[in-house]
Amino acid sequence: MTGAPGTITGVTGSDDAPVTTSSLEDLVVITGFSGAGKSTAMNVFEDDGYFCVDNLPPEMIRGLVDLFVHEGAKVRRAAVVSDVRARDLFEALGGVLDDLDARGLTHRVLFLDADEQTLLGRYKETRRRHPLSPTGSVAHGIALERDALETIKARADFVLDTSGIGAATLRRRIADEFLPRQARTKLALTLSSFGHKHGLPRDADIVFDMRFLPNPHWEADLRSLTGFDPRVVEYMSRGGKLEAFYERLEPLLDFLIPEYIAEGKAHLAVAVGCTGGRHRSVAIVEAMAKRLRARDDVEVDVVHRDVGHSPR
């Protein structure tokens, strides 16, 4: 029989009297794409004292929960990774989550996503085979995985796109969203540069389009440089538009940051775009980061997604 949310009750003895055996306060089910960072995510919970299990077939989640509710199990928080490595068994995950709902067990689903280019790059670095295409192409495996994950992604409590972010940022994002914390006085702020021709960042909260500024790409002696070079910044500053932008940007951020903190927001992703993501956006993100790091209410992280693309 079912007790209050977060509590599993059992029936023991000949008189069928209900006995509360144990309370599992939090169960996090981690799933998503192979190569999207599920192992890193599990480490976040393990470091915070969660009981963690990797590569658990969905049906075994039920057995694990039953183990936890036995008297003396003393497991209050647990995290499990369940994904397509379970092959056909993975199809049962939706039904298992329904069962947890029916039993009144508190649980959350963390889904880790990434674009195909990012996943391909990570597989190339590790030289591992895709679990759904062990003898074929990684791209084919990713396509099969996308179909298999579609339903679970739709019912996830939190979807995190890990494209273009490093392990440290990923760990912080997960901790900010899932782990208990004191009243927040600092906002985790990620500033990222990107090129519009390579696509918008999918996890951006605020996007600034800097294509109104002079484009260094059209200057032969600047084309091969990036926004880190002061000559590029000097070129962008011609005509006064860059300075006018900063004059309006700083009051906007001065207003927004305290409001986001007061609202309880843990992380803010600000993306700055130009055409190719090598010149204007890079320079502006660097300037913004320098100014914002002087504040005592933000923790700034910088990502330059497309600066490595060759100029054309």
Secondary structure, 3 states (H helix, E strand, C coil): CECCCCEEEEEECCCCEEEEEEECCEEEEEEECCCCCHHHHHHHHHHCCCEEECCCCHHHHHHHHHHHHCCCCCCCEEEEECCHHHHHHHHHHHHHHHHHHHCCCCEEEEEEECCHHHHHHHHHHHCCCECCECCCCHHHHHHHHHHHHHHHHHCCCEEEECCCCCHHHHHHHHHHHHCCCCCCCCEEEEEEEEEHHHCCCCCCCEEEECCCCCCHHHCCCCCCCCCCCHHHHHHHCHHHHHHHHHHHHHHHHHHHHHHHHHHCCCEEEEEEEECCCCCHHHHHHHHHHHHHCCCCCEEEEEEECCCCCCCC
